Amino acid sequence: MDALIRKPSFASAITLLIVIFFIFAVGIGFLNYPVEFILITVTVTSCFYAKYYGNNWKNVVDMFVSKIKDAVPAMLILLAIGILIGCWMISGTIPLMVLYGLEVINPAYLYLTAFLVTVCISTFTGTSWGSAGTIGVALVAVASAMDISLPITAGAVISGAYFGDKLSPLSDTTNMAAIAAGADLYQSIRNMLYTSVPSFIFACVGFYLLGNDLHAGGVGQLETIAKMKMALTGLFWLNPLLMAPALLVFVGAIKKWDTIIVLVASSAFAIALAVIFQDVLFADIINTSINGFKSGMLPGLNDLAMDETTSKNINILLNRGGMYSMVNPIVVMLCAFMFASAIEVSGALSVLLGSLAKKLHTVTRTVLATMFTSSLLVACTGNAVISFFIIKSMYDTSYKEKKLHMVNMSRAMESGATLLEGLFPWTISGMFMAKTLGVATLDYAPFVLFNLSCFVMAILFAFLAKFSNFGTRYEEAVR
């Protein structure tokens, strides 16, 4: 049977790729169809293509099984993170972190504090959308009341939101990038610090300089922030002990303990704290770990006189987590793996990579190709996660040949896809940020200092690989 399998021509392979990009661009970018449906569509398209060249469905399934087998531990991590977020919510751990973030807002340095507050909240919650959609909206409202630049404020909010989306162990894109690349989550996060720390400092300096002529006359406009703080302190008994579950995760990352064990232990610790400190039913605590936290579980909710805006912001910020919250990312991942399997069996990728590999002689070219292909894919598909799995199939062989550790691929994908996803007006994230914050994508794009500087830093580290191993990690066997 294998003898009948034919190798596609370069023209045929590039045609398939163009068709796939077209389906992604139209289906997601213009028609706004579900990502899962589009992935299934391109999978079927690739299967017909593979069949034409002599392959069959069994070959695709066998490839899928081989890929998904290695991803099972990562799926368990995603489920454990869903449980963790729910438990941290009902225990008061995440609300306490959000409260600390709200405390540092200073209207005299609104751009800088907008960046730092969303850094804290997105890192602690692992969601860029949740951070921008709650505290980000409030910060833009403060900026509007103070009659200062909305594009710069929105840029600061989005910069901070994507900092956590890139580095938080609770972020779905951070986990998916590590899963797709085949890298350990915490190793991947540590490797991204090379580009993220300088970019963080640059963003802090940039937002400080952009806002150094602001004045504190808008203190009275912080009513929205104050109401959120009052709501959090009214709903939860917040005290420093609630930081203990987060500290356990931090220590586990430093000590390199097993990720799943650390996450489960932190969840159990949070459950104990919820029983001790929060006025909630034990049944609701257990339900939160499975189905997610709902503010209605708190009896004090009915006693708080919250206006409609505050109530909406609190619900958006807090109502999340639970094991089932990770079902959608896992389904997307399964669909992406199926697509990657189909396109790999078709032979189109191997033909294209055969031509591309001739030009990827160096580490620098390999990393840069990963970054710019990620950017192209996210611009075409509108979704960073999809690009991760395509990139893995495209450049896996090149990384192995050069003995490059897969954390380099993970960082390059995050820099090229995740950080730029919200800067294209037609992507899902770009449309969400523009609609939520009320600022056009192209207006805030020049002021998303962290995202842009992190992309530049990743390019610089790619060129630095020509002269030094600093910031570029190789497999242990060759170190």
C-alpha positions as CSV (number, residue, x, y, z in Angstrom):
1,M,0.0,0.0,0.0
2,D,2.8,2.3,0.9
3,A,4.3,1.8,-2.6
4,L,1.3,3.6,-4.1
5,I,1.9,6.7,-2.0
6,R,3.1,9.6,-4.2
7,K,5.0,12.7,-3.2
8,P,3.2,16.0,-4.0
9,S,5.0,18.5,-6.1
10,F,6.1,21.9,-4.7
11,A,3.3,23.7,-6.6
12,S,0.7,21.3,-5.4
13,A,1.9,21.6,-1.8
14,I,1.9,25.4,-1.8
15,T,-1.6,25.3,-3.4
16,L,-2.9,23.3,-0.5
17,L,-1.3,25.7,2.0
18,I,-2.9,28.7,0.2
19,V,-6.3,27.0,0.3
20,I,-6.0,26.3,4.0
21,F,-5.0,29.9,4.7
22,F,-8.0,31.1,2.7
23,I,-10.3,28.8,4.7
24,F,-8.9,30.2,8.0
25,A,-9.0,33.8,6.9
26,V,-12.5,33.7,5.5
27,G,-14.0,31.3,8.1
28,I,-12.6,32.9,11.2
29,G,-11.6,36.4,10.1
30,F,-14.8,37.3,8.1
31,L,-17.5,34.8,8.9
32,N,-16.5,34.4,12.5
33,Y,-17.3,30.7,12.5
34,P,-16.2,28.6,15.5
35,V,-12.5,27.7,15.5
36,E,-13.4,24.0,15.9
37,F,-15.5,23.9,12.8
38,I,-12.8,25.6,10.7
39,L,-10.2,23.1,12.0
40,I,-12.4,20.2,11.1
41,T,-12.9,21.7,7.6
42,V,-9.2,22.1,6.9
43,T,-8.6,18.6,8.3
44,V,-11.1,17.1,5.9
45,T,-9.6,19.1,3.1
46,S,-6.1,17.8,4.0
47,C,-7.4,14.3,4.2
48,F,-8.9,14.4,0.7
49,Y,-5.5,15.8,-0.5
50,A,-3.7,13.0,1.3
51,K,-6.1,10.4,-0.2
52,Y,-5.4,11.7,-3.7
53,Y,-1.7,11.0,-3.2
54,G,-2.3,7.5,-2.0
55,N,-2.7,7.8,1.8
56,N,-5.8,6.7,3.7
57,W,-7.7,7.6,6.9
58,K,-5.9,5.0,8.9
59,N,-2.6,6.7,8.3
60,V,-4.1,10.0,9.6
61,V,-5.6,8.3,12.7
62,D,-2.3,6.5,13.5
63,M,-0.4,9.8,13.2
64,F,-3.1,11.5,15.5
65,V,-2.7,8.8,18.1
66,S,1.1,9.1,18.1
67,K,0.8,12.9,18.6
68,I,-2.0,12.9,21.2
69,K,-0.3,10.2,23.3
70,D,2.5,12.7,24.2
71,A,0.0,15.4,25.0
72,V,-2.1,13.6,27.6
73,P,0.1,14.8,30.5
74,A,-0.4,18.4,29.3
75,M,-4.2,17.9,29.1
76,L,-4.1,16.8,32.7
77,I,-2.2,20.0,33.6
78,L,-4.9,22.0,31.8
79,L,-7.6,20.3,33.8
80,A,-5.7,20.8,37.1
81,I,-5.3,24.5,36.2
82,G,-9.1,24.8,35.7
83,I,-9.6,23.3,39.2
84,L,-6.9,25.6,40.7
85,I,-8.5,28.8,39.3
86,G,-11.9,27.8,40.7
87,C,-10.5,27.0,44.1
88,W,-8.4,30.2,44.2
89,M,-11.5,32.2,43.4
90,I,-13.7,30.8,46.2
91,S,-10.9,30.8,48.7
92,G,-10.3,34.5,48.1
93,T,-6.7,34.1,46.8
94,I,-7.4,35.7,43.4
95,P,-9.7,38.4,44.8
96,L,-7.0,39.3,47.2
97,M,-4.5,39.6,44.4
98,V,-6.9,41.8,42.4
99,L,-7.5,44.0,45.5
100,Y,-3.7,44.5,45.9
101,G,-3.5,45.5,42.2
102,L,-6.4,48.0,42.6
103,E,-4.6,49.6,45.6
104,V,-1.7,50.8,43.6
105,I,-3.7,52.9,41.0
106,N,-2.5,56.5,41.0
107,P,-4.2,59.0,38.6
108,A,-1.0,61.1,38.6
109,Y,0.8,58.2,36.8
110,L,-2.2,56.6,35.2
111,Y,-0.4,55.1,32.1
112,L,2.2,53.5,34.3
113,T,-0.2,52.3,36.9
114,A,-2.7,51.0,34.2
115,F,0.2,48.9,32.9
116,L,1.3,47.6,36.3
117,V,-2.2,46.9,37.6
118,T,-3.1,44.8,34.6
119,V,0.3,43.1,34.8
120,C,-0.6,41.9,38.3
121,I,-4.2,40.9,37.6
122,S,-3.4,39.1,34.3
123,T,-0.5,37.3,35.9
124,F,-2.6,36.2,38.9
125,T,-5.7,35.2,36.8
126,G,-4.0,34.1,33.6
127,T,-6.5,35.9,31.3
128,S,-5.8,38.9,29.1
129,W,-9.4,39.3,28.1
130,G,-10.7,39.1,31.7
131,S,-8.1,41.7,32.8
132,A,-8.9,44.1,29.9
133,G,-12.6,43.5,30.2
134,T,-12.9,44.4,33.8
135,I,-10.2,46.7,35.3
136,G,-9.1,47.7,31.8
137,V,-12.6,49.2,31.1
138,A,-12.5,51.0,34.4
139,L,-9.1,52.5,33.7
140,V,-10.1,53.7,30.3
141,A,-13.2,55.3,31.9
142,V,-10.9,57.1,34.4
143,A,-8.7,58.3,31.5
144,S,-11.8,59.5,29.7
145,A,-13.0,61.4,32.8
146,M,-9.5,63.0,33.1
147,D,-9.5,63.9,29.4
148,I,-6.2,62.2,28.7
149,S,-5.2,59.9,25.8
150,L,-7.4,56.9,25.4
151,P,-5.1,55.1,22.9
152,I,-2.2,55.3,25.3
153,T,-4.3,54.1,28.2
154,A,-5.6,51.3,26.1
155,G,-2.1,50.5,25.0
156,A,-1.0,50.3,28.7
157,V,-3.9,48.1,29.6
158,I,-3.3,45.7,26.7
159,S,0.4,45.6,27.4
160,G,-0.2,44.6,31.0
161,A,-2.9,42.1,30.0
162,Y,-0.6,40.3,27.6
163,F,2.3,40.2,30.1
164,G,0.2,37.8,32.2
165,D,-1.2,36.0,29.2
166,K,2.4,35.3,28.2
167,L,4.0,34.4,31.5
168,S,1.2,33.2,33.9
169,P,1.1,29.5,34.5
170,L,-2.7,29.9,34.6
171,S,-2.8,31.2,31.0
172,D,-4.3,28.9,28.4
173,T,-2.1,30.3,25.6
174,T,1.0,29.9,27.7
175,N,0.1,26.3,28.4
176,M,-0.9,25.6,24.8
177,A,2.4,27.0,23.5
178,A,4.4,24.8,25.8
179,I,2.2,21.8,24.9
180,A,2.5,22.4,21.2
181,A,6.3,22.8,21.4
182,G,6.7,19.8,23.7
183,A,8.3,21.9,26.4
184,D,7.9,21.9,30.1
185,L,5.6,24.7,31.2
186,Y,7.8,26.3,33.9
187,Q,11.0,25.9,31.7
188,S,9.1,27.7,29.0
189,I,8.1,30.5,31.2
190,R,11.6,30.9,32.6
191,N,13.1,31.1,29.1
192,M,10.6,33.8,28.1
193,L,11.9,36.0,30.9
194,Y,15.0,36.8,28.8
195,T,12.8,38.8,26.5
196,S,10.0,39.7,28.9
197,V,12.1,41.3,31.7
198,P,13.8,43.9,29.4
199,S,10.5,44.6,27.7
200,F,8.8,45.1,31.0
201,I,11.4,47.6,32.1
202,F,11.1,49.4,28.7
203,A,7.3,49.5,29.0
204,C,7.5,50.9,32.5
205,V,9.9,53.7,31.4
206,G,7.9,54.4,28.3
207,F,4.6,54.7,30.1
208,Y,6.2,56.8,32.8
209,L,7.6,59.2,30.2
210,L,4.4,59.3,28.2
211,G,2.5,60.3,31.4
212,N,5.0,62.5,33.2
213,D,2.9,65.6,32.5
214,L,-0.3,64.2,34.0
215,H,-1.7,65.6,37.2
216,A,-3.6,64.2,40.1
217,G,-6.7,66.2,39.4
218,G,-8.7,63.1,38.5
219,V,-8.7,61.5,42.0
220,G,-12.4,62.1,42.2
221,Q,-12.9,60.1,39.0
222,L,-11.8,56.8,40.6
223,E,-15.3,55.9,41.8
224,T,-15.4,52.8,39.6
225,I,-12.2,51.5,41.1
226,A,-13.3,52.3,44.6
227,K,-16.6,50.4,44.1
228,M,-14.8,47.3,42.8
229,K,-12.6,47.4,45.9
230,M,-15.6,47.7,48.2
231,A,-17.3,44.9,46.5
232,L,-14.3,42.5,46.8
233,T,-13.9,43.3,50.5
234,G,-17.6,42.9,51.0
235,L,-17.8,39.5,49.3
236,F,-14.7,37.9,50.8
237,W,-12.8,37.9,54.0
238,L,-9.5,39.0,52.6
239,N,-6.3,38.5,54.6
240,P,-2.6,37.8,53.7
241,L,-2.9,34.1,54.6
242,L,-4.9,33.7,51.4
243,M,-1.6,34.2,49.4
244,A,-0.3,30.8,50.7
245,P,-1.7,28.7,47.8
246,A,0.0,31.0,45.3
247,L,3.2,30.8,47.3
248,L,3.1,27.0,47.1
249,V,2.9,27.2,43.3
250,F,5.8,29.6,43.2
251,V,8.0,27.4,45.4
252,G,7.0,24.4,43.4
253,A,8.2,26.1,40.2
254,I,11.5,27.1,41.8
255,K,12.1,23.6,43.2
256,K,10.9,22.0,39.9
257,W,8.4,19.7,41.7
258,D,5.9,17.8,39.5
259,T,3.5,20.3,38.0
260,I,0.3,18.3,38.5
261,I,1.1,17.5,42.1
262,V,1.8,21.1,42.9
263,L,-1.4,22.3,41.2
264,V,-3.5,19.7,43.0
265,A,-1.8,20.5,46.4
266,S,-2.4,24.2,45.9
267,S,-6.1,23.6,45.1
268,A,-6.5,21.4,48.2
269,F,-4.8,24.2,50.3
270,A,-7.2,26.7,48.8
271,I,-10.2,24.5,49.6
272,A,-9.1,24.4,53.2
273,L,-8.7,28.2,53.3
274,A,-12.2,28.6,51.8
275,V,-13.6,26.4,54.5
276,I,-11.8,28.4,57.2
277,F,-12.2,32.0,56.0
278,Q,-15.1,32.3,53.5
279,D,-18.8,32.0,54.3
280,V,-19.7,29.4,51.7
281,L,-21.1,26.0,51.6
282,F,-18.7,23.1,51.3
283,A,-20.8,21.7,48.4
284,D,-20.3,25.0,46.6
285,I,-16.5,24.7,47.1
286,I,-16.5,21.3,45.5
287,N,-18.8,22.4,42.8
288,T,-16.5,25.4,42.1
289,S,-13.5,23.0,41.5
290,I,-15.5,21.2,38.8
291,N,-17.9,23.7,37.3
292,G,-16.2,27.0,38.2
293,F,-16.9,29.8,40.6
294,K,-20.1,31.8,40.5
295,S,-20.5,35.0,42.6
296,G,-24.0,33.8,43.6
297,M,-22.3,31.2,45.8
298,L,-21.4,34.0,48.2
299,P,-24.3,34.8,50.6
300,G,-23.0,38.4,51.1
301,L,-23.8,39.2,47.5
302,N,-27.4,40.0,48.2
303,D,-26.3,42.3,51.1
304,L,-24.1,44.5,48.8
305,A,-25.7,47.5,47.2
306,M,-23.8,47.3,43.9
307,D,-24.8,49.3,40.8
308,E,-25.2,47.5,37.5
309,T,-21.7,48.3,36.2
310,T,-19.9,47.2,39.3
311,S,-22.0,44.0,39.4
312,K,-21.2,43.3,35.8
313,N,-17.4,43.9,36.3
314,I,-17.3,41.7,39.4
315,N,-19.1,38.8,37.6
316,I,-16.7,39.1,34.6
317,L,-13.7,39.1,36.8
318,L,-14.7,36.4,39.3
319,N,-17.0,33.9,37.5
320,R,-14.5,31.6,36.0
321,G,-12.4,28.4,36.7
322,G,-13.4,24.8,37.2
323,M,-12.3,21.7,35.4
324,Y,-14.9,22.1,32.7
325,S,-13.6,25.5,31.8
326,M,-10.7,23.7,30.2
327,V,-12.8,21.5,28.0
328,N,-13.0,24.0,25.2
329,P,-9.2,24.5,25.0
330,I,-8.7,20.7,25.0
331,V,-11.3,20.3,22.3
332,V,-9.5,23.0,20.2
333,M,-6.2,21.2,20.9
334,L,-7.6,17.8,19.7
335,C,-8.9,19.4,16.5
336,A,-5.6,21.1,16.0
337,F,-3.7,17.8,16.5
338,M,-6.1,16.1,14.0
339,F,-5.4,18.9,11.4
340,A,-1.6,18.7,12.1
341,S,-1.8,14.9,11.6
342,A,-3.7,15.2,8.3
343,I,-1.5,17.8,6.8
344,E,1.7,15.9,7.9
345,V,0.4,12.6,6.4
346,S,-0.5,14.5,3.1
347,G,3.2,15.1,2.5
348,A,2.7,18.7,1.7
349,L,4.5,20.0,4.7
350,S,7.6,17.8,4.1
351,V,7.8,19.1,0.5
352,L,7.6,22.7,1.6
353,L,10.0,22.2,4.5
354,G,12.4,20.4,2.3
355,S,12.7,23.6,0.3
356,L,12.7,25.9,3.3
357,A,15.2,23.8,5.3
358,K,17.8,24.4,2.7
359,K,17.8,28.1,3.8
360,L,17.5,27.4,7.6
361,H,21.3,26.9,8.0
362,T,21.6,28.7,11.3
363,V,19.9,29.0,14.7
364,T,19.1,32.6,13.9
365,R,17.3,31.8,10.7
366,T,15.3,29.0,12.3
367,V,14.1,31.1,15.2
368,L,13.3,34.1,13.0
369,A,11.4,31.8,10.6
370,T,9.4,30.5,13.6
371,M,8.5,34.0,14.7
372,F,7.5,35.4,11.4
373,T,5.6,32.3,10.3
374,S,3.7,32.5,13.6
375,S,2.8,36.1,12.9
376,L,1.7,35.3,9.4
377,L,-0.4,32.4,10.7
378,V,-2.1,34.4,13.4
379,A,-2.8,37.2,10.9
380,C,-4.4,34.6,8.5
381,T,-6.2,32.5,11.0
382,G,-7.0,35.0,13.7
383,N,-6.1,32.6,16.4
384,A,-2.7,32.1,18.1
385,V,-3.3,28.6,19.4
386,I,-3.9,27.2,15.9
387,S,-0.6,28.6,14.7
388,F,1.2,26.8,17.6
389,F,0.5,23.3,16.3
390,I,1.1,24.2,12.7
391,I,4.5,25.7,13.6
392,K,5.4,22.6,15.5
393,S,4.8,20.4,12.5
394,M,6.7,22.8,10.2
395,Y,9.9,23.4,12.2
396,D,10.2,20.4,14.6
397,T,12.8,18.7,12.5
398,S,14.9,21.8,12.1
399,Y,15.0,22.4,15.9
400,K,16.1,18.8,16.5
401,E,18.8,18.9,13.9
402,K,20.3,22.0,15.5
403,K,19.9,20.5,19.0
404,L,17.7,23.5,20.0
405,H,15.7,23.0,23.2
406,M,12.0,23.3,22.5
407,V,11.6,26.2,24.9
408,N,13.1,28.3,22.1
409,M,10.3,27.3,19.8
410,S,7.7,28.1,22.6
411,R,9.2,31.6,23.1
412,A,9.4,32.3,19.4
413,M,5.7,31.2,18.9
414,E,4.5,33.4,21.8
415,S,6.5,36.4,20.6
416,G,5.3,36.0,17.0
417,A,1.7,35.0,17.6
418,T,0.3,35.6,21.1
419,L,1.8,39.1,21.5
420,L,0.7,40.3,18.1
421,E,-2.7,38.7,18.1
422,G,-4.4,41.7,19.6
423,L,-2.7,44.2,17.1
424,F,-4.5,43.0,14.0
425,P,-8.0,44.6,13.6
426,W,-9.5,41.4,12.1
427,T,-8.4,38.9,14.7
428,I,-10.7,37.7,17.5
429,S,-8.5,39.4,20.1
430,G,-8.1,42.6,18.1
431,M,-11.8,42.9,17.7
432,F,-12.4,42.1,21.4
433,M,-9.9,44.7,22.7
434,A,-11.2,47.4,20.4
435,K,-14.8,46.8,21.2
436,T,-14.3,46.3,25.0
437,L,-12.0,49.3,25.5
438,G,-13.7,51.6,22.9
439,V,-10.4,52.4,21.1
440,A,-9.7,51.3,17.5
441,T,-7.0,48.7,17.1
442,L,-4.8,50.8,14.9
443,D,-5.1,53.7,17.3
444,Y,-3.8,51.8,20.4
445,A,-1.4,49.5,18.4
446,P,1.6,52.0,18.5
447,F,1.3,52.2,22.3
448,V,1.2,48.5,23.2
449,L,4.8,48.9,24.3
450,F,5.4,45.6,26.0
451,N,4.1,43.5,23.1
452,L,6.1,45.5,20.5
453,S,9.3,45.6,22.5
454,C,9.1,41.9,23.4
455,F,8.8,41.1,19.7
456,V,11.9,43.2,19.0
457,M,13.8,41.6,21.9
458,A,13.0,38.2,20.6
459,I,14.5,39.2,17.2
460,L,17.6,40.5,19.0
461,F,18.1,37.3,20.9
462,A,17.7,35.4,17.6
463,F,20.6,37.4,16.2
464,L,22.6,37.1,19.5
465,A,22.6,33.3,19.0
466,K,25.3,33.8,16.3
467,F,27.7,35.0,18.9
468,S,26.6,33.6,22.3
469,N,24.4,31.0,23.9
470,F,22.9,33.6,26.3
471,G,19.2,33.4,26.0
472,T,19.2,30.5,23.6
473,R,19.0,27.0,25.2
474,Y,20.3,23.8,23.7
475,E,19.5,20.2,24.6
476,E,21.2,19.0,27.8
477,A,23.3,16.5,25.8
478,V,25.2,19.2,24.0
479,R,25.5,21.7,26.7
